[in-house]
């Protein structure tokens, strides 16, 4: 089940301040969007996946991400392979569609799709987009799951992010476990009434989950109203001028991480501009 979870393993990364982790996410996001090479994107996605496992993000969570997103990834790859021609032609510097390397062409006699074809160039760009999406999906848990919510709030405030935004972000993270617990309670109540999800097909399960969504949304609205009443009763103003139980101080390891990703960004930009490394159709 997808939900917010703090890693159980104590590691070098979990002891870092949240601000360098935010900086890391920003740099990796910029480089991921800039790179168009499927090989480098694959290396980035594999590195982020291994890093998540190393710091304690559970394999079950990553596997669930992959299973849920697999249809979307396949759709991305097939769409680019069959239809993305103008963009790959512009990136490759082709002047004609005849220069594209074809993989498969549908027979002309087939209705609607007859004569359509997939290209290696489009497939390559589709893989680039797929690995790009996977990297952006996993880089957030790498930073968020290795930080306690309280330390996260202090880090966001110290990073000059408005306290109200930091509070909303932290409240959302705390709200997810409650929603999933309520979802599990509703499903368990249905099981006690004789509901057997194991014997149902995919379509029947979707119908059951759709019916569960109504009480789940209503329960979430009730909890949000209760939270609003509590905040009003405590005269919540959203001012950052307050005391904090947890301190947020940058140590040598935090500065080292910031320096590393700064150099990584500079190197990535330099290699793209000078040697075309990272460009679509480049040397790597």
C-alpha angles and dihedrals in degrees: 000000000000112000143130112283135171114223115253095211119088109224141159089264096051090055093057123102117260094240097069088046089055089049090051092052091049094050094045090048092052093048092044092054091045097050117082097174113111091207094054091042089053090050091049093049092047092048093050091048092051090045091053091052091046094054093047108267103151119251089225090065093049091046091051090051090052094047094047094045098041095091090049091049092049090050090052093051095046093045092053093042094055105029112020101091108123094054096047090045090054092046092048094042093239118160097196137035088233088075091065115101109240123217102183136354123203115231114265090235093065113101120245096350097047111130094016117132143188123229134210089228092056091044090052092050090047090055088050091054092045094053089043090056092046092052093050090048095053102036092071096057088047089064103028101042092051094056129070114237094242092052088046092058093049091047092051092050092048087051088062094252111147111264093232091058091047090049092049090049093050093044090053091053091050091046096058097069090051091052093049092047090052090047090052091048092053092049091047090051089052090050090054087055091056102271111150112191092177091067094048128095124236094265093050091049091052089053091051092049090048090056091048090055093071099060089037092057092045091051091049091052091051091050092048091052090050090051090051091052092049092050092049092048089054092047093241109196102169092235115153090211096098140103121269128209092212124052125218115209129162114235132190092272090054092051089047091055091049091049092048095053092043089056090044091055093047092048093047092051092045093051092047094051100040105030101019089236107160095025119119107266092013127135091276 
